[in-house]
Amino acid sequence: MEIKSAEILDSAAMKRAISRIAYEILEKNKGTEDLALVGILRRGIVLADLLKKRFYEIEGVEVPTGVLDITRFRDDIKKGESIPETSGTKIDFSVENKKIVLVDDVLYTGRTVRAAIEAIMELGRPAKIELAVMIDRGHRELPIRADYVGKNVPTAKSESIQVEFIETGDKECVELKKDRD
């Protein structure tokens, strides 16, 4: 079986999407006061850092940014199974009364976001929680939607989306991957 891929966003389009998301977040939240970004482990961290840099370029303000490891909150770990020890969460600020923007690369079923919300709520009570993603590919299993989306890409369940950042690899793009027999 061969995998066929098609580029959905190139590097320039990704940069434009990140800028648009940053401006939308700033506009909706009336600036950066009490705003914090929390990247969901792995590629959400890179996107959160890119948004943080963009906020600084626009507003001249360093927005607190954290890393969230949701492993312990996943719903696909069966009862009785040992929960893997994780130490990936690194949030060096209080979430109390903050406007938290959860950041991830791809929104699919919504289960990762549900776990992330649960993890954040365990740390305190934010004023609100919003969601920013580079790609929304549909197929929700939970009533979750993104507040900020780089691009909506309707997909088949047999397809996948790969978001590549230059910070974590050798290229920067979003690709749609299809199985091809």
C-alpha positions as CSV (number, residue, x, y, z in Angstrom):
1,M,0.0,0.0,0.0
2,E,1.3,3.4,-1.0
3,I,0.6,6.7,0.8
4,K,-0.2,9.6,-1.4
5,S,0.1,13.1,0.0
6,A,-1.1,16.6,-1.1
7,E,0.1,19.9,0.3
8,I,-2.7,21.9,1.8
9,L,-0.7,24.8,3.1
10,D,2.8,25.8,2.3
11,S,5.1,27.8,4.6
12,A,3.9,31.2,3.5
13,A,0.2,30.1,3.9
14,M,1.0,28.8,7.4
15,K,2.6,32.1,8.4
16,R,-0.4,34.0,7.2
17,A,-2.8,31.6,9.1
18,I,-0.7,32.1,12.3
19,S,-0.8,35.8,11.9
20,R,-4.6,35.8,11.3
21,I,-5.1,33.5,14.4
22,A,-3.0,35.9,16.5
23,Y,-4.9,38.9,15.4
24,E,-8.3,37.2,16.0
25,I,-7.2,36.1,19.5
26,L,-6.1,39.7,20.3
27,E,-9.2,41.2,19.0
28,K,-11.6,38.9,20.7
29,N,-9.8,39.2,24.0
30,K,-9.2,43.0,23.7
31,G,-5.4,42.6,23.9
32,T,-3.2,40.4,26.1
33,E,-4.3,41.2,29.6
34,D,-4.8,38.0,31.6
35,L,-4.2,36.0,28.4
36,A,-2.1,32.8,28.4
37,L,-1.3,30.2,25.8
38,V,-1.1,26.5,26.6
39,G,0.2,24.2,23.9
40,I,-0.9,20.6,24.0
41,L,2.0,18.2,23.8
42,R,3.6,17.8,20.9
43,R,2.9,20.0,18.0
44,G,0.6,22.3,19.9
45,I,3.6,23.6,21.8
46,V,5.3,24.8,18.5
47,L,2.2,26.6,17.4
48,A,1.7,28.2,20.8
49,D,5.3,29.4,20.7
50,L,4.8,30.9,17.2
51,L,1.6,32.6,18.4
52,K,3.5,34.0,21.4
53,K,6.2,35.4,19.1
54,R,3.5,37.0,16.9
55,F,1.8,38.6,19.9
56,Y,5.1,40.1,20.9
57,E,5.6,41.5,17.4
58,I,2.1,43.0,17.4
59,E,1.7,44.1,21.0
60,G,5.2,44.2,22.4
61,V,4.0,42.0,25.3
62,E,5.3,38.6,26.4
63,V,2.3,36.3,26.9
64,P,2.7,33.5,29.4
65,T,3.0,30.1,27.6
66,G,2.8,26.6,29.1
67,V,2.9,23.0,28.0
68,L,0.2,20.5,28.7
69,D,0.6,16.8,28.8
70,I,-2.9,15.2,28.7
71,T,-1.8,11.5,28.9
72,R,-3.3,11.0,32.3
73,F,-6.6,12.4,31.2
74,R,-7.1,10.4,28.0
75,D,-10.3,8.4,27.8
76,D,-8.8,5.5,25.8
77,I,-6.9,4.1,28.8
78,K,-9.0,1.2,30.1
79,K,-9.9,0.8,33.7
80,G,-7.2,-1.2,35.5
81,E,-4.5,-0.3,33.0
82,S,-1.6,1.5,34.5
83,I,-1.5,5.2,33.6
84,P,1.8,6.2,32.2
85,E,3.8,8.5,34.3
86,T,4.1,11.9,32.6
87,S,6.1,14.9,33.4
88,G,5.4,16.9,30.3
89,T,3.2,19.5,31.8
90,K,5.0,22.8,32.5
91,I,2.8,25.7,33.4
92,D,4.7,28.2,35.4
93,F,1.8,30.6,36.0
94,S,-1.5,30.4,37.8
95,V,-4.5,29.6,35.5
96,E,-6.9,31.2,38.0
97,N,-9.0,33.9,36.3
98,K,-6.8,33.7,33.2
99,K,-8.1,33.6,29.6
100,I,-6.5,30.4,28.5
101,V,-6.1,29.6,24.9
102,L,-5.4,25.9,24.4
103,V,-3.4,25.4,21.2
104,D,-3.0,22.2,19.1
105,D,-2.1,21.5,15.5
106,V,-5.2,19.4,14.4
107,L,-8.7,19.2,15.7
108,Y,-10.3,15.8,14.9
109,T,-12.6,13.9,17.3
110,G,-12.4,16.4,20.1
111,R,-11.2,13.9,22.7
112,T,-7.7,15.4,23.0
113,V,-9.3,18.8,23.7
114,R,-11.7,17.3,26.3
115,A,-8.7,15.8,28.1
116,A,-6.9,19.1,27.9
117,I,-9.8,21.0,29.4
118,E,-10.0,18.5,32.3
119,A,-6.2,18.8,32.9
120,I,-6.5,22.7,33.0
121,M,-9.5,22.6,35.3
122,E,-7.4,20.4,37.7
123,L,-4.9,23.3,37.9
124,G,-7.5,25.9,38.8
125,R,-10.4,27.9,37.5
126,P,-9.6,30.1,34.5
127,A,-11.9,32.9,33.5
128,K,-12.4,31.1,30.2
129,I,-10.9,28.5,27.9
130,E,-10.6,28.9,24.2
131,L,-9.2,26.7,21.5
132,A,-6.9,27.6,18.6
133,V,-5.9,25.0,16.0
134,M,-4.0,25.1,12.7
135,I,-6.4,22.6,11.0
136,D,-9.9,21.5,11.8
137,R,-10.5,18.3,9.9
138,G,-14.0,17.5,11.1
139,H,-15.3,14.1,12.4
140,R,-16.1,15.3,15.9
141,E,-17.2,12.7,18.5
142,L,-17.7,15.3,21.2
143,P,-19.5,18.7,21.1
144,I,-16.2,20.7,20.8
145,R,-15.3,23.4,18.3
146,A,-12.3,25.6,17.8
147,D,-12.6,29.3,18.4
148,Y,-9.6,30.0,16.1
149,V,-8.8,27.9,13.0
150,G,-6.0,28.3,10.5
151,K,-7.9,26.2,7.9
152,N,-10.9,23.9,7.7
153,V,-10.0,20.8,5.8
154,P,-12.8,18.3,5.4
155,T,-11.3,14.8,5.3
156,A,-12.3,11.2,5.0
157,K,-11.7,9.1,8.1
158,S,-9.1,7.1,6.1
159,E,-7.1,10.2,5.5
160,S,-4.8,12.0,7.9
161,I,-3.4,15.5,8.3
162,Q,0.3,16.1,9.0
163,V,1.4,19.5,10.2
164,E,5.1,20.1,9.9
165,F,6.9,23.0,11.5
166,I,10.5,24.0,10.6
167,E,11.2,24.1,14.4
168,T,10.6,20.3,14.6
169,G,11.7,19.1,11.2
170,D,13.1,20.0,7.8
171,K,10.0,21.6,6.3
172,E,7.0,23.7,7.1
173,C,3.7,22.7,5.5
174,V,0.4,21.0,6.1
175,E,-0.2,17.8,4.1
176,L,-3.2,15.6,3.5
177,K,-2.2,12.0,3.4
178,K,-4.3,9.3,1.7
179,D,-3.9,5.6,1.6
180,R,-3.6,4.4,-2.0
181,D,-3.8,0.7,-2.9
